[in-house]
Amino acid sequence: MTGTQARELRRVVAIGGSAGGVEALSKVAAGLPADLPYAVLMALHLPRHGPSVLAQIVDRAGPLPTATARDGDKLEAGRIYVAVPGRHLLTQDHTIVLSTGPTENGHRPALNALFRSVAVAFGPRAVGVLLSGVLDDGVLGLAAIRARGGTTLCQTPEDALFPAMPHNALRAGVVDETTRAADVGAALERLSRQDPARRTTLPDPYMDLENRIALAEPLAGEVEAEGMGPPSGFVCPDCSGSLQSVGDGYYRCQIGHAWTADALLSARDTEVHRALQVAIRSLQEKSRLAHQLAVKAVSVGVRERYTELAAEADSALAVLRERIALAEGKTIPRDE
């Protein structure tokens, strides 16, 4: 796309999503006006390794020039900057910062980190837009934008392929307006005619600290998590360190990894699922080995012993498969 004439940077818009987010971001980009007086930062939950073609997809979808964000890029009105895998997309002093700071809800880039950064840097001139996705990353970030006097939008749940993120934001009461993804541009145009200094709520006392954590290099120093809240009794899925209760259903560890309650539950579900799969493989191997040893046994007593061990493993395997099937609401096929 062709370059745009330099214009005053009136606001900075942070847009994020996860599952279903590529389609939503494409629709947003298609509806943005070519003379938008804002810089736009876009992030999805991207795999940590490997290239991303998200910037090319967004660039083809709409009129604004779009590029993969680069550390140190100056923010310009009428341009879209897209997050890269394995880096938080942040802003400081009107420039892009690509950070390897601690993950949040297991993600880097994380939407909470992006939204919070824009809130700290631009206050009433910050805009947050939460799109399709699962769980609740981005909800606390929208709250941060509102706390600094900015404006928050989310995709209408009925318009989202995965409506959990918008639903969670609405339930938390951190959304000023809902809109279809294709109509985000129109909402931003209306916003451009309003005075940005319209709300005077007090900032979260921990917001600046959390923004510094996201900006920090990994292992640059332990986070003073004890000062942020009492011990939660839980451990961090990323590093197995103790988690402090920073807020209601919100946790951080000494390294700085951040978790909401829903994300922590999801991480525990993943751990349990992996452990059960290991148990199934172990029982399968025990059964096969016991059957092989029973066939090769040189005496009746030894054969009976291995046959009993095989039967015990087969019985335990059947029970475990049944429990998993009941928990997941489906039938797990048995190996021949």
C-alpha positions as CSV (number, residue, x, y, z in Angstrom):
1,M,0.0,0.0,0.0
2,T,1.1,3.6,-0.5
3,G,2.3,5.7,2.3
4,T,0.2,8.2,4.1
5,Q,0.8,11.9,4.6
6,A,2.0,12.7,8.1
7,R,-0.8,13.9,10.3
8,E,-1.3,14.6,14.0
9,L,-1.5,11.4,16.2
10,R,-4.8,12.0,18.0
11,R,-5.2,8.6,19.6
12,V,-3.7,5.1,19.7
13,V,-6.0,2.1,19.2
14,A,-5.0,-1.3,20.6
15,I,-7.0,-4.2,19.1
16,G,-6.7,-7.9,20.1
17,G,-8.2,-11.3,20.0
18,S,-7.4,-15.0,19.9
19,A,-9.5,-17.8,18.4
20,G,-11.4,-16.4,15.4
21,G,-9.3,-13.3,15.6
22,V,-7.8,-13.4,12.1
23,E,-11.2,-13.1,10.5
24,A,-12.2,-10.4,13.0
25,L,-9.0,-8.3,12.4
26,S,-9.5,-8.6,8.7
27,K,-13.0,-7.2,9.0
28,V,-11.8,-4.4,11.3
29,A,-9.1,-3.4,8.8
30,A,-11.5,-3.4,5.9
31,G,-13.7,-0.9,7.7
32,L,-11.1,1.5,8.9
33,P,-11.1,4.9,7.1
34,A,-8.1,5.8,5.0
35,D,-7.7,9.1,6.8
36,L,-7.9,7.7,10.3
37,P,-5.9,10.0,12.7
38,Y,-4.9,7.2,14.9
39,A,-2.1,4.6,15.1
40,V,-3.4,1.1,15.4
41,L,-1.7,-1.8,17.2
42,M,-3.0,-5.3,16.6
43,A,-2.2,-8.5,18.4
44,L,-3.4,-12.1,18.4
45,H,-2.3,-15.0,20.6
46,L,0.4,-16.2,18.2
47,P,2.5,-19.4,18.5
48,R,5.9,-18.5,20.0
49,H,8.0,-20.1,17.2
50,G,7.7,-19.6,13.4
51,P,6.8,-16.8,11.1
52,S,3.5,-15.0,11.1
53,V,1.7,-13.7,7.9
54,L,-0.8,-11.8,9.9
55,A,0.5,-8.4,8.8
56,Q,0.2,-9.4,5.1
57,I,-3.4,-10.6,5.7
58,V,-4.4,-7.3,7.4
59,D,-2.6,-5.2,4.9
60,R,-4.6,-6.8,2.0
61,A,-7.8,-6.4,3.8
62,G,-8.1,-2.6,4.2
63,P,-6.8,0.8,3.1
64,L,-4.3,1.5,5.8
65,P,-0.7,0.6,5.4
66,T,0.1,-2.4,7.6
67,A,3.4,-3.8,8.7
68,T,4.9,-6.2,11.2
69,A,5.9,-4.1,14.3
70,R,9.6,-3.4,14.7
71,D,11.2,-2.5,18.0
72,G,11.8,1.3,18.1
73,D,9.3,2.2,15.3
74,K,7.8,5.6,15.9
75,L,4.0,5.5,16.0
76,E,2.4,7.3,13.1
77,A,-1.3,8.2,12.5
78,G,-2.9,6.1,9.8
79,R,-0.7,3.1,10.2
80,I,-1.3,-0.4,11.6
81,Y,1.4,-2.2,13.5
82,V,1.0,-6.0,14.0
83,A,2.5,-8.1,16.8
84,V,5.1,-10.7,16.2
85,P,5.3,-14.2,17.7
86,G,7.1,-14.5,21.1
87,R,7.1,-10.7,21.9
88,H,4.7,-8.5,23.8
89,L,3.6,-5.6,21.6
90,L,4.0,-2.5,23.8
91,T,4.5,1.2,23.5
92,Q,6.6,3.7,25.3
93,D,7.5,7.4,24.5
94,H,5.5,7.1,21.2
95,T,7.6,4.2,20.0
96,I,7.0,0.5,19.6
97,V,8.6,-1.8,22.2
98,L,8.8,-5.6,21.4
99,S,9.3,-7.1,24.8
100,T,10.3,-10.6,25.9
101,G,8.8,-9.9,29.4
102,P,7.0,-12.5,31.3
103,T,4.0,-14.2,29.7
104,E,0.5,-13.3,30.8
105,N,-2.1,-16.1,30.8
106,G,0.6,-18.2,29.1
107,H,0.8,-15.8,26.1
108,R,3.4,-13.6,24.6
109,P,2.0,-11.4,22.9
110,A,-0.7,-10.9,25.6
111,L,-3.6,-8.7,25.2
112,N,-3.6,-7.5,28.8
113,A,0.0,-6.3,28.4
114,L,-0.8,-4.5,25.1
115,F,-3.9,-2.7,26.4
116,R,-2.2,-1.8,29.7
117,S,0.8,-0.4,27.9
118,V,-1.4,1.9,25.7
119,A,-3.3,3.0,28.8
120,V,-0.2,4.0,30.6
121,A,1.4,5.7,27.6
122,F,-1.7,7.6,26.3
123,G,-4.3,7.8,29.1
124,P,-7.5,9.4,27.7
125,R,-6.2,9.1,24.2
126,A,-6.0,5.3,24.4
127,V,-8.7,3.1,22.8
128,G,-9.0,-0.7,23.4
129,V,-10.9,-3.1,21.2
130,L,-11.4,-6.7,22.2
131,L,-12.4,-9.2,19.5
132,S,-13.3,-12.9,19.2
133,G,-11.5,-15.3,21.5
134,V,-11.7,-17.8,24.4
135,L,-11.1,-17.2,28.1
136,D,-10.5,-13.6,29.3
137,D,-7.2,-12.2,28.3
138,G,-7.7,-8.5,27.5
139,V,-10.4,-8.0,30.1
140,L,-8.0,-6.6,32.7
141,G,-6.4,-4.6,29.9
142,L,-9.7,-2.9,29.0
143,A,-10.2,-2.1,32.7
144,A,-6.7,-0.4,32.7
145,I,-7.7,1.7,29.7
146,R,-10.9,2.8,31.3
147,A,-9.0,3.6,34.6
148,R,-6.8,6.0,32.7
149,G,-9.7,7.7,31.0
150,G,-9.6,5.9,27.7
151,T,-12.3,4.3,25.6
152,T,-13.1,0.6,25.3
153,L,-15.0,-1.4,22.7
154,C,-15.6,-5.1,22.1
155,Q,-17.0,-7.1,19.3
156,T,-20.7,-7.9,19.6
157,P,-20.7,-11.5,20.9
158,E,-23.2,-12.6,18.2
159,D,-20.7,-11.3,15.6
160,A,-17.7,-13.2,17.1
161,L,-16.8,-16.8,16.1
162,F,-15.7,-17.3,19.7
163,P,-17.7,-15.0,21.9
164,A,-16.2,-15.9,25.3
165,M,-13.8,-12.9,25.4
166,P,-16.4,-10.3,24.5
167,H,-18.8,-12.0,27.0
168,N,-16.2,-11.9,29.8
169,A,-15.5,-8.2,29.1
170,L,-19.2,-7.3,29.2
171,R,-19.7,-9.3,32.4
172,A,-16.8,-7.4,34.0
173,G,-18.4,-4.1,33.1
174,V,-15.3,-2.7,31.3
175,V,-16.8,-2.0,27.8
176,D,-18.1,1.4,26.7
177,E,-19.6,0.1,23.4
178,T,-20.2,-3.1,21.5
179,T,-19.9,-3.2,17.7
180,R,-19.6,-5.7,14.9
181,A,-16.0,-6.1,13.7
182,A,-16.9,-4.5,10.3
183,D,-18.2,-1.4,12.1
184,V,-15.2,-0.7,14.4
185,G,-14.0,1.9,11.9
186,A,-17.3,3.8,12.0
187,A,-17.1,3.7,15.8
188,L,-13.6,5.1,15.7
189,E,-14.7,7.9,13.3
190,R,-17.4,8.9,15.8
191,L,-14.8,8.9,18.5
192,S,-12.6,11.2,16.6
193,R,-15.2,14.0,17.0
194,Q,-15.2,13.7,20.8
195,D,-13.0,15.3,23.4
196,P,-10.6,12.6,24.7
197,A,-10.4,14.0,28.2
198,R,-13.9,12.8,29.2
199,R,-13.3,10.6,32.2
200,T,-11.4,11.2,35.5
201,T,-11.2,7.9,37.3
202,L,-8.2,7.1,39.6
203,P,-5.6,4.7,38.1
204,D,-4.9,1.3,39.5
205,P,-1.9,1.7,41.9
206,Y,-0.2,-1.4,40.4
207,M,-0.7,-0.5,36.7
208,D,2.7,1.2,36.3
209,L,4.5,-1.6,38.0
210,E,2.8,-4.2,35.9
211,N,3.7,-2.3,32.8
212,R,7.3,-2.2,33.9
213,I,7.2,-6.0,34.4
214,A,5.9,-6.5,30.8
215,L,8.7,-4.2,29.5
216,A,11.4,-5.9,31.4
217,E,13.9,-8.4,30.0
218,P,13.4,-12.0,31.2
219,L,15.2,-12.8,34.5
220,A,16.2,-9.1,34.8
221,G,15.3,-9.5,38.5
222,E,12.6,-11.0,40.6
223,V,9.3,-9.2,40.7
224,E,8.4,-8.0,44.2
225,A,5.2,-10.1,44.1
226,E,4.8,-10.3,47.9
227,G,4.1,-6.6,48.0
228,M,1.4,-7.0,45.4
229,G,-0.8,-9.4,47.5
230,P,-0.9,-12.4,49.8
231,P,0.2,-15.9,48.8
232,S,-2.5,-17.7,46.9
233,G,-1.5,-21.3,47.7
234,F,-1.2,-22.0,43.9
235,V,1.9,-22.4,41.7
236,C,2.6,-20.9,38.3
237,P,2.1,-23.3,35.4
238,D,5.0,-21.6,33.5
239,C,7.7,-21.8,36.2
240,S,6.2,-23.7,39.1
241,G,6.9,-20.7,41.4
242,S,4.4,-19.6,44.0
243,L,1.6,-17.3,42.9
244,Q,0.6,-14.2,44.8
245,S,-3.1,-13.0,44.8
246,V,-2.7,-9.6,43.1
247,G,-6.5,-9.0,42.9
248,D,-9.7,-10.9,42.8
249,G,-9.0,-13.9,40.6
250,Y,-5.7,-12.5,39.4
251,Y,-2.2,-13.8,40.2
252,R,1.5,-13.1,39.6
253,C,4.7,-15.1,40.4
254,Q,8.2,-14.0,41.4
255,I,9.3,-14.2,37.7
256,G,6.3,-12.0,36.7
257,H,4.1,-14.5,34.9
258,A,0.5,-13.3,35.3
259,W,-2.7,-15.4,35.4
260,T,-6.4,-14.8,35.6
261,A,-8.4,-17.4,37.4
262,D,-10.0,-18.7,34.2
263,A,-6.6,-19.0,32.4
264,L,-5.1,-20.7,35.5
265,L,-8.0,-23.2,35.5
266,S,-7.5,-23.8,31.8
267,A,-3.7,-24.4,32.3
268,R,-4.5,-26.9,35.1
269,D,-6.9,-28.7,32.8
270,T,-4.1,-29.0,30.2
271,E,-1.7,-30.4,32.9
272,V,-4.3,-33.0,34.0
273,H,-5.0,-34.0,30.4
274,R,-1.3,-34.5,29.8
275,A,-0.9,-36.5,33.0
276,L,-3.8,-38.8,32.1
277,Q,-2.4,-39.4,28.6
278,V,0.9,-40.4,30.2
279,A,-1.0,-42.7,32.6
280,I,-2.8,-44.3,29.6
281,R,0.4,-44.9,27.7
282,S,2.1,-46.4,30.8
283,L,-0.8,-48.8,31.3
284,Q,-0.9,-49.8,27.7
285,E,2.8,-50.6,27.8
286,K,2.5,-52.5,31.1
287,S,-0.3,-54.6,29.6
288,R,1.5,-55.4,26.4
289,L,4.7,-56.3,28.3
290,A,2.8,-58.5,30.8
291,H,1.0,-60.3,28.0
292,Q,4.3,-60.9,26.1
293,L,6.0,-62.2,29.3
294,A,3.0,-64.5,30.0
295,V,3.3,-66.1,26.5
296,K,7.0,-66.7,27.1
297,A,6.7,-68.0,30.6
298,V,8.4,-71.3,31.3
299,S,6.1,-72.3,34.2
300,V,2.4,-72.2,35.0
301,G,3.0,-70.1,38.1
302,V,5.0,-67.5,36.3
303,R,2.4,-67.4,33.4
304,E,-0.4,-66.9,35.9
305,R,1.4,-64.0,37.6
306,Y,2.0,-62.1,34.3
307,T,-1.5,-62.9,33.2
308,E,-2.9,-61.3,36.4
309,L,-0.6,-58.2,36.0
310,A,-1.9,-57.8,32.4
311,A,-5.5,-58.1,33.6
312,E,-4.9,-55.5,36.3
313,A,-3.4,-53.1,33.8
314,D,-6.3,-53.7,31.3
315,S,-8.9,-53.2,34.0
316,A,-7.2,-49.9,35.2
317,L,-6.9,-48.7,31.6
318,A,-10.6,-49.4,31.0
319,V,-11.6,-47.4,34.1
320,L,-9.3,-44.5,33.2
321,R,-10.6,-44.3,29.7
322,E,-14.2,-44.4,31.0
323,R,-13.5,-41.5,33.4
324,I,-11.9,-39.4,30.7
325,A,-14.8,-40.1,28.4
326,L,-17.3,-39.0,31.0
327,A,-15.3,-35.8,31.8
328,E,-14.9,-34.9,28.2
329,G,-18.4,-36.0,27.2
330,K,-17.2,-38.2,24.4
331,T,-16.1,-41.8,23.7
332,I,-12.4,-42.5,23.6
333,P,-11.6,-45.3,21.1
334,R,-9.8,-48.3,22.5
335,D,-6.6,-49.6,21.0
336,E,-6.8,-53.0,19.3
